[in-house]
Amino acid sequence: MRDLTHIAVEAVLQAQSGFFGLVAQGWDIEDTTGDRARGPLPREALEVEQLVALFLAERSSGAQWTPGDFSSVRPLTGEQLDAVRWMVDDLLAEWAAVPVGGAFVMQRPGPRKA
């Protein structure tokens, strides 16, 4: 679920330096810890990590949090929050529909709009 949440957060916020953005830029997965040869992570990568953790905590709480609950990391609108939530829900449904031995292939232009 963490990886799918990363995909949603990075897509909705158009983050170029989140985990998947860094990998796309040629970073090795091991470099994304921030304690390797590439040095510290970009600020945006740290924000994405914190937001993913908050979205996962929100989901496990069973309550829908407000923009204020996320504001310690970055100001977000209710529309952005909903777009991330919907995209995570869509990705989880797609993942659940993959048959045993099948492949999960993302084919989406971007997050769903409200």
Buried (B, 14 or more C-beta within 10 A) or exposed (E): BEEBBBBBBBBBBEBBBBBBBBEEEEBEEEBBEEEEEBEEBBEBBBBBBBBBEBBBEBBEEEEEBEEEBBEEBBEBEEEBBBBBBBBBBBBBEBEEEEEEEEEEEEEEEEBEEE
